[in-house]
Amino acid sequence: MIGILLFEETPEDSPLRRYAKNVLTAATRGRALVEQILAYSRSQLGKRVPVDFTHVVAETLELLQGSLPADIRLEARAPEPPLVVIGDATQLHQVVMNVSSNAIQAMGGGGTLRVALESADLVVERALSHGSLAPGRYARLTVQDSGSGMDQATLARIFEPFFTTKEIGRGTGLGLSLVYAIVTDAGGAIDVRSAIDQGSTFTIYLARTEAALAAAGEAAAALPRGNGERVLLVEDEANLLAMAAEVLARLGYEPVPFSDSGAALAAFEAEPRAFDVVITDDVMPGLTGMGLATQLRRRRPDLPIVLVSGYTGPTPTGQALAAGVTELLAKPVLSRQIAATLARVLNRTA
């Protein structure tokens, strides 16, 4: 919530806005990555929409740059016009992040990481080390390191789940297997070249498309505003509670904040009709958000309840609905999402 407020309240031309956007992007990607890994374990595919792969690569490298060791130099090259591919932006972000991170770790003694994105048109079928490509138009991402390299036995196993050459505690063996699953699910292929003491080169091919890009952001329409409705706000983290209350007040609502779910329930029981809507965090000590929703719903079946959770997969969603939750929001939550959700559950046009 702090990162969201900083981003939304900082002027467009301020460097702080870019830093806040990176923090917010990382938080959103982190949440999505957990969902992607769970989906991968259930063999579920990601979304299939037009994605500006050029932007995904640039965004990922900017995040990596901030944590790059001082003895490693990054050289990046990408085309000016966007290369559009069909896929899932979060999954493609993970492809770039995992392959680049793997390359950085291979250069323990320092070196150069070279990342290049370009178009590639194939007129005949091409066989790669891991897959083959039909003739067509592709976006080609090359990640090259000057690290320790790999022997042929290791090369044959790098995409196996849980296979890792790193010492215990430094690798799970899932990074490259996730890369392979994402690329092949998207209809792409990977070529890997490496030799001991000569570094490694990963070349990833994804089919290009001429389809129009999905909207990069929501229209800058005015946010739906409240009319002084009282919001029972429950969040055990004091800083987040204060920030959420500030957002609600700016949107035209009257927040009634509680850092303790038991105290919030007691206040509600003392005056059940004093609140128009409830926004509660899910994971809290003592009475959880779902438990609170169940208690509130028993006393007032008509009360709109919005649950904020770190994960909104099928199981938590079903449990939340069964507990009486009206809508479930996934962290991090933007002001626009809060405004639209409250307008919706209070039966106004969002």
N, C-alpha and C positions, 0 to 999 in steps of 0.2 A: 504493500500500500504506500509506503514512503517513496519508493522508486516511481510509482505511478503518479503521485502528487508532484514530485520534482519534475517529471517529464511534462506533465500537463500544464504546470504553472511557469515553466521556464521559457523565455522568449526563443523564437525560432533560430535566431542568429547566435545564440549562446553556446559555447562548447559544452556547458553543463547539460544541455538538452541532449546532445549526442551521447554523453556518458550515461545519462539516465536511461536513454533508449537502449543502450547496450545491456544495462543491468536488467531492464524489463524484458528484453528479448531473451537473455540468458535464463531468466526465471521461467518464462513461458516455454522455452525450448526444453528446459529441465523437466517440467511437468509433462510435456508432450512425450519426451523420451521415455519416461516411466510407462506411459500408456502404450507407446510403440513396442517396448520390450515385452510387455504383457501380451500385446496383440500378436507379436512375432511368435511367442510361445504357444499361441493358439492357432498359428498359421493363418492369421488374418492379414489382408493387404491394407496398405494405407490408402489415402485419398488419391484420386487420379484427376488432377486439374492442371492447366497450363501454369508453369512455374518459371520465373526469370532465374535461370541457373547462374547467370553472371552475378546477379545481386546476392544470391545465396552464398556463392564462393567468396565474394568481397566481404560480406557480413561475417562469415566464419573466420576469415583470415584476420579481420580487425579484432575479433575476440581473442584469437590466438596470439596476436602481436603483443598484447598486454602482458602475457605470461611467458613469453619466449625467453629462454636463457640468454644471458649476455653474450655467450660465445657462439650463438647460432644466428646466422644471417638469413633473412627471408627475402627471396626474389620472386615477385609475382607478376604475371602478365595475363591480361584478359582483353577481349575485344570491346570496342566502344558500344556497338549495338547489342542489345541483350540476346542471349541464346536461350530460347524458350524450349523447355522439355515438358513432357507429361509425367507428373509424379506428385509426391507429397513433400512440401517445403521442409517440414521438420525432419523427415527421413533423409532428404538430400543434404540437409545441414549436417546430419550425423555421418553421412558418407564422407564429406569433406573433413569434418572434425576428426573422425577416427583414423582415417588414412594419414592425415597430417600429424596427428599426435603420435601415431606409431612411428612415423619418419623421424620426428624430433627425439623420441626415446632411443632410436637406433644411433643417434649421434651424441653419445654420452661425452665424447671428448670435444664437442663443438663441430661446426661445419656449416654447410649451406643447404637450406631448404628451398627448392625451386618448385613453384606451382604455376602451371600454365593452363589456360582455358582457351579453346579455339574450336572452330567449326571443322568438320571432316566429312567429305563426301566420298562414299565408296561406290564404285561402279561394279565391283565383283565381290563375291563372298570372301570374308577374311577370317581365318582361324586365329584365335588368341590362346594364350596359355590357359585361360579359364573361360571357355565359351567361344562362340563364333558369331559373326555379324553378317546379316544379309545386306545386299546392296541398299544404300539409302543415305539419308542426311543425318549426321550425328553431331552432338556436342562432345568434345574430347577433353577430359580433365587429366592432366599429367602431374603427378606428385613425385618429385625426385629428391633423394637425400644422398649425402656423402658419408653415410655411416658405415657400420660394420658389415653390412650385406648378409646374405643367407646362402647356405648350401642347397643343393637340389633336394635333399631329403626334407629340409624345412619348407622349401617352396611348395612341395607337394601337399603339405598339411596346413598351410597358414589360414585357410578359410574353414577349418574344422572347428565346430563349437568346443570351447574350453581348452583348445590347444594354445599354449603360450610358451615362449622361450624366456620370458621374464622371471626373475626370482619371485618367491612367494611374497604376496602382499602388494606387488606392483602391476599385476595384470590378471584379468579374469578369463581371457581367452574368448571373450564374446564380441570384442570390437570389430575385428575383421570378418567374423562370421555374420555379424549383423550387416556389415557393408555388402557382403556377397548376396545375402538374402534380399536386401533392398534393391540392389542394382539388377539382379536377375528377375525379381518380381516386376520391375519396371520395363523389362524387355531389353536390358542392356547387357554388357559383357565387360570383363576385366582382363587386362594383360599385365603380367608381372614379370619383370626382368631383374635379376640380382646375381651377385657373385661376392664371395668372401673378400672383405676389405675394399670393395669397389662400389658400395652403396646399393640402393634399390630404386626401381622406378615402377610406380603403379600408374597404369593408364586405364581410365574408366570411360566407357562409351555409353551415352544415353541418346535415344532417338530424339531429334529435333522436331518441332511442330510449328506450323504457321498459325495455329489457333490463337485467338486473342487472349491476353493475359487476364487472369482473374483480378478483380479490383484490388489494388494494393492497400487500400485503407477505406474506412467508412467515410461517407460523405460528411462534410462539416456542417451538418444540420444542427439546429438548436436542440439541446438536450431536453427531453421531457422533464417537466418540473413538478414538484409536489405542491400541495395547497395547505401546508402546515400539519399534515398527518403525523401522528406520533408513532415513532418507530422504536420498538423494544430491541435494542442492539446489545448483543452478547458476544464478548471476545475476551479471552483470558490474558492476552498480551496487552499490556497497558499502552504501549506506543501505537499498536495497530488499532486499538479501541479508540484512542484520541483522533487518529487520522480518519478512521471510518466515520466518526461522529462529525468531523469537520466537513467531509465530503457530503454527507447527508444534509447538513445545515445549508451548505452552498446550493444544494439542489432544491431547497424549499421545504424540507421536512424538519420535524422536531425530534431529534434523537434523544432517547432515554437510555444512556449507556450503563452496562453492568459488566464487570470483569469476573463475576462469579455467577455461574448458571443457577446455583441454588438460590441466591439472592434475587436473581431475575424472576425465577418461578414464584418466589414468595411475593414479590411486588405485583406480579400478574394476578395471583390468587386473591390478593387484597382488593384489587380493582380490575376485574377481567375486561371491562369495556373501555378501559382507559387507553388501549393501544389499538392502532389500526393495522399494523403489520409487524412481523418479527423478522429480524436478520440475525442469524446466529452462526458462529463457527461450529465445526463438527467436533474436532478433537480438543477436548477440554478435560481437566481433572474433575473427578466426581461425576456429575451428570453431564453426559455428552450432548452435542447438539441434537442428535437423533432422539436421545432420551428425553430431552427438553421438549422437542416437537411433539412426542407422544403424549406427554403430560398436558401440554397446552391444548392439543387437539381434543382431548377428552373433556376439557372444560369449555372450549369454544370451537365447535366444529367449523365455523365460518371464518376463522382467523387465517389470513394468508401468512405462510411461513417460508422464508427463504433460507436455505442451508448453504453455507460456504465451506467447500471441502477441497483438500489437496488432490483428490482423485475422483473422477466422475464416470468410472467404467460401469458396465452393466450391473454388477452385483451391488455396489454402493448405491447406484441410482434406484434399483428395485427396493432396497432396504429403506432408503429415504422416503420413497413414495408410500411404502407400507407404514412408515412411522407418521405419516400425515404431512410431509413436506410438500409445499406447493411447487417450488422450483429449486433446482440445485445449481449453484454456480461454482466454477472451478477457479482456484487461485492461479495466478494473481488476477484480481478483478479490477477492471477499468471503470472509471466514473460513468462512462457511457453505458456499460453493461448494467450497473446498479440502477441508473436512471430508467433504462428501458424495462428492466425486470420489475421494478416497483410500479411503473405505469401499467404494466401488463397485469400483475397480480391484484392491483387495485382497480382493475376494470376500466382503465383509461387507454386511449390509443397511444401505442409506443411509437 
